[in-house]
Amino acid sequence: MSISRMMKLSLVSADSGADDIIQKLTWLRCAHITRTDADYENPDISADAENRRLIYERDAAALNTALMGLRNYREDKTGLFGRPIKATRADLSVEGEKYKSAVGYSADYAALRAREAEITAERTRLRQQIESLKPWENFDVPLDLRGTALTELNLGVLPPSADIDVISAEIASEIDSEFALIPVSREPGGVYVSLITMKDGGLAVADELTRRGFARLEFTSLLSEVGAGDGASNLPSFISDRAKASLDALDDEEESLSDKFKALAAHCREMELAYDAAMTRAAECASEKLVLKTEKTTIVTAWVPYLAVPMVKSALDSDPAVWYTLSDPDEGDNVPVKLLNQPAVKPFESVVGLYSLPAYGSFDPTLIMSIFFFVIFGFMLGDVLYGLVLSAGCLLMLKLLNLSAGVKSLVKLFAICGVSSIICGVLFGSYFGDLPQQLMKNMFGVEIGATYLWFDMIEEPILFLIAAMAIGVLHLFTGMGIKIYMSAKEGRLLEGILDVVPWYIFFVGLGLLGGASALGISSTPGKAVSIAGVVLLILTQGRGEKNPVMKILKGIMSLYDTVSYISDLLSYSRIMALGLASAVIAQVVNLFGTMGGNTVVGWLMFLLIIPLGHIVNLVINLLGTFVHDSRLQYIEFFGKFYQDGGTPFAPAAPVTKYTEITE
């Protein structure tokens, strides 16, 4: 519920070992390193840090590729269901043999994948060879034979409908030259033939065949690929059999590759440690680029939370080569923001972070916002069973899955908000909508009464709207009250009171007028309070002007802001809209799920429609509830007081995708 006080760490080390200082701060995990402002910079040293960063990131990329590719070969649990490795600082070292071996395993993996790609390409080539030779398997003539001293041999294909005898007779009647058109095989793609002609008349015969759809086939490139010799080694059947034997050999090699992948998978834990070690060193090298280094000294500037100062002092005081100071921020410093909240409230920091962190030195709204977010969430998604499913599902995710910090925070948020849905579900009598009533009525013919403790939101939408508006009024008034607090914190209490209190009086008067009208009682008190509020607004909202006339005119003009406030208040009608949407969809699902009655078909419909329909309804309305609840915080609530623009506190720390630090 507050913003951590930050101390500026200015550190000078009497040697150029910036990596040692950065490593020490990284493992403290509480120092936000920022760029040191100075006129001097050694470009050679900065380039060295960048080169080392690139090397470590290259190692990490290779390790990550290997780990992703070996997931299906591992026997231990990985991914979301895997548990992080318990590791110490020594385990995340890049200096030892373990790291080099792990990087070597990633290189072995890359080599195996390259060979696997070669096998795939080779298999495709061999299959194409076999397919191209399939029509010629019974052709007992070497493919490199082109004829004899007096004859020529050509191989080709005619259209599938070609009649060899007819074509031969036609050509023989037109050309006075000996030839033989011999069918080899008939395939769906055509009739494969060999053509033997005399050398002096071969061209004429070939021309006639071409007019009848003949396409000559060349096997020169194929013979070049297989590296065939002479004679029988160039027979189609021989080449095809050799290709099939090569395919069998490739299959055997691929099986051996699978065994090698399994052997590498046994080293995945080592590669996971090496990955985190490489990413940690890469992050340290990136931090080195922010510090100022000379040949003899290293200068570091960082921000440290006030509560972590003793730990930082203890670590730095033990190094005689380090001199440092810890001071409060100077005016103009870009101080990072770290929010301090109790565990139950901390998940709501993610909602604030999705908007923008508060500026350093301003007000952390997380605690107050979390209360309203919790209540509004329940009103928008008020159902006991939806809340139970949401909270139980989120708790199971936290228990079983290995989630990143950001995702874990959101899951905790939904687990907490599920409780709000349960509470509001009890108040509104919603248990998967009206499932108890529909189930008993349509399946068993028994009518049961209402189950709500407060009211039924569908039967009494006006009351629901009034409740939503009441929440809106309280939400807006709280935001305006925070503005008074922030003004007082800045030494401008009177300014804050004059900016806000007249609006309080005016809106209370309007509320009294509305209540009097609804109850049929005297409206005099409401009118008096409203008029008093208007007068105060006219007298106070233009106080910054020197000209008395302008003071009054600006005060009158401020009354136009009433439109903005009313618009903000009407935005809270979305609470009713979202609540009714989920309830009505649930009713429709229940109606379809129970309309089959107490029959076999009816129960089958029930078991199919009810779970599926309510899961879809929960998912859709969960998203809508989160978005619209957040919007009410960002626009209506934060708009009354919030000072955004805070830079997130991002301390240098080990990268732990696969590990959990135990020291």
BELNOR-V833279 format. One record per backbone hydrogen bond with DSSP energy under -0.5 kcal/mol. CO is the residue of the C=O (numbers start at 0). NH is the residue of the N-H. Records with the same first field share a line. If there is no record, write none. Layout:
# BELNOR-V833279
CO = NH, NH
This chain:
# BELNOR-V833279
1 = 3, 339
4 = 305
5 = 328
6 = 8, 303
7 = 9, 326
8 = 10, 301
9 = 324
10 = 299
11 = 322
12 = 297
15 = 17
16 = 19, 20
17 = 21
18 = 22
19 = 23
20 = 24
21 = 25
22 = 26
23 = 27
24 = 28, 29
29 = 31, 304
30 = 32, 651
31 = 302
33 = 300
34 = 36
35 = 37
40 = 42
41 = 45
42 = 46
43 = 47
44 = 48
45 = 49
46 = 50
47 = 51
48 = 52
49 = 53
50 = 54
51 = 55
52 = 56
53 = 57
54 = 58
55 = 59
56 = 60
57 = 61
58 = 62
59 = 63
60 = 64
61 = 65
62 = 66
63 = 67
64 = 68
65 = 69
67 = 70
69 = 72, 73
70 = 73
77 = 80
78 = 81
79 = 401
84 = 659
86 = 661
87 = 91
88 = 91
89 = 92
95 = 99
96 = 100
97 = 101
98 = 102
99 = 103
100 = 104
101 = 105
102 = 106
103 = 107
104 = 108
105 = 109
106 = 110
107 = 111
108 = 112
109 = 113
110 = 114
111 = 115
112 = 116
113 = 117
114 = 118
115 = 119
116 = 120
117 = 121
118 = 122
119 = 123
120 = 124
121 = 125
122 = 126
123 = 127
124 = 128
125 = 129
126 = 130
127 = 131
128 = 132
129 = 133
130 = 133
132 = 135
133 = 136
135 = 138
137 = 139
138 = 140, 235
141 = 144
145 = 152
149 = 198
150 = 147
151 = 196
153 = 194
154 = 216
155 = 192
156 = 214
157 = 190
158 = 161
161 = 163
162 = 166
163 = 167
164 = 168
165 = 169
166 = 170
167 = 171
168 = 172
169 = 173
170 = 173, 174
174 = 176
177 = 197
179 = 181, 195
180 = 182
181 = 193
184 = 186, 191
186 = 189
189 = 186, 191
190 = 157
191 = 183, 184
192 = 155
193 = 181, 195
194 = 153, 196
195 = 179
196 = 151
197 = 200, 201
200 = 204
201 = 205
202 = 206
203 = 207
204 = 208
205 = 209
206 = 210
207 = 211
208 = 211, 213
209 = 212
214 = 156
216 = 154
218 = 222
219 = 223
220 = 224
221 = 225
222 = 226, 227
229 = 232
230 = 233
231 = 234
233 = 142
234 = 238
235 = 239
236 = 240
237 = 241
238 = 242
239 = 243
240 = 244
241 = 245
242 = 246
243 = 247
244 = 248
245 = 249
246 = 250
247 = 251
248 = 252
249 = 253
250 = 254
251 = 255
252 = 256
253 = 257
254 = 258
255 = 259
256 = 260
257 = 261
258 = 262
259 = 263
260 = 264
261 = 265
262 = 265
263 = 266
264 = 267
266 = 270
267 = 271
268 = 272
269 = 273
270 = 274
271 = 275
272 = 276
273 = 277
274 = 278
275 = 279
276 = 280
277 = 281
278 = 282
279 = 283
280 = 284
281 = 285
282 = 286
283 = 287
284 = 288
286 = 289, 290
287 = 290
289 = 35
290 = 292
291 = 298
292 = 41
296 = 293
297 = 12
298 = 291
299 = 10
300 = 33
301 = 8
302 = 31
303 = 6
304 = 307
305 = 308
307 = 311
308 = 312
309 = 313
310 = 314
311 = 315
312 = 316
313 = 317
315 = 318
317 = 319
318 = 321
320 = 13
322 = 11
324 = 9
326 = 7
329 = 332
332 = 334
334 = 646
336 = 648
337 = 3
338 = 340
339 = 1
341 = 344, 345
342 = 346
344 = 347
345 = 348
346 = 349
347 = 350, 351
348 = 352
349 = 353
350 = 354
351 = 354, 355
356 = 645
358 = 361
362 = 364
364 = 368
365 = 369
366 = 370
367 = 371
368 = 372
369 = 373
370 = 374
371 = 375
372 = 376
373 = 377
374 = 378
375 = 379
376 = 380
378 = 381
380 = 382
382 = 386
383 = 387
384 = 388
385 = 389
386 = 390
387 = 391
388 = 392
389 = 393
390 = 394
391 = 395
392 = 396
393 = 397
394 = 398
395 = 399
396 = 400
400 = 402
403 = 407
404 = 408
405 = 409
406 = 410
407 = 411
408 = 412
409 = 413
410 = 414
411 = 415
412 = 416
413 = 417
414 = 418
415 = 418, 419
416 = 420
417 = 421
418 = 422
419 = 423
420 = 424
421 = 425
422 = 426
423 = 427
424 = 428, 429
425 = 452
426 = 452, 453, 454
428 = 430
429 = 383
430 = 434
431 = 434
432 = 430
433 = 437
434 = 438
435 = 439
436 = 440
437 = 441
438 = 442, 443
439 = 443, 445
440 = 444
454 = 456
455 = 459
457 = 460
459 = 463
460 = 464
461 = 465
462 = 466
463 = 467
464 = 468
465 = 469
466 = 470
467 = 471
468 = 472
469 = 473
470 = 474
471 = 475
472 = 476
473 = 477
474 = 478
475 = 479
476 = 480
477 = 481
478 = 482
479 = 483
480 = 484
481 = 485
482 = 486
483 = 487
484 = 488
485 = 489
486 = 491
487 = 490
491 = 495
492 = 496
493 = 497
494 = 498
495 = 499
496 = 500, 501
499 = 502, 503
500 = 504
501 = 505
502 = 506
503 = 507
504 = 508
505 = 509
506 = 510
507 = 511
508 = 512
509 = 513
510 = 514
511 = 515
512 = 516
513 = 517
514 = 518
515 = 519, 520
522 = 526
523 = 527
524 = 528
525 = 529
526 = 530
527 = 531
528 = 532
529 = 533
530 = 534
531 = 535
532 = 536
533 = 537
534 = 538
535 = 539
536 = 540
539 = 542
541 = 544
546 = 550
547 = 551
548 = 552
549 = 553
550 = 554
551 = 555
552 = 556
553 = 557
554 = 558
555 = 558
556 = 559
557 = 560
558 = 561
559 = 562, 563
560 = 564
561 = 565
562 = 566
563 = 567
564 = 568
565 = 569
566 = 570
568 = 571
569 = 572
570 = 573
571 = 574, 575
572 = 576
573 = 577
574 = 578
575 = 579
576 = 580
577 = 581
578 = 582
579 = 583
580 = 584
581 = 585
582 = 586
583 = 587
584 = 588
585 = 589
586 = 590
587 = 591
588 = 592
589 = 593
590 = 594
593 = 596
596 = 598
598 = 602
599 = 603
600 = 604
601 = 605
602 = 606
603 = 607
604 = 608
605 = 609
607 = 611
608 = 612
609 = 613
610 = 614
611 = 615
612 = 616
613 = 617
614 = 618
615 = 619
616 = 620
617 = 621
618 = 622
619 = 623
620 = 624
621 = 625
622 = 626
623 = 627
624 = 628
625 = 629
626 = 630
627 = 631
628 = 632
629 = 633
630 = 634, 635
631 = 636
632 = 637
636 = 639
637 = 640, 641
641 = 643
642 = 358
645 = 356, 647
646 = 336
647 = 649
653 = 655
657 = 84
659 = 86
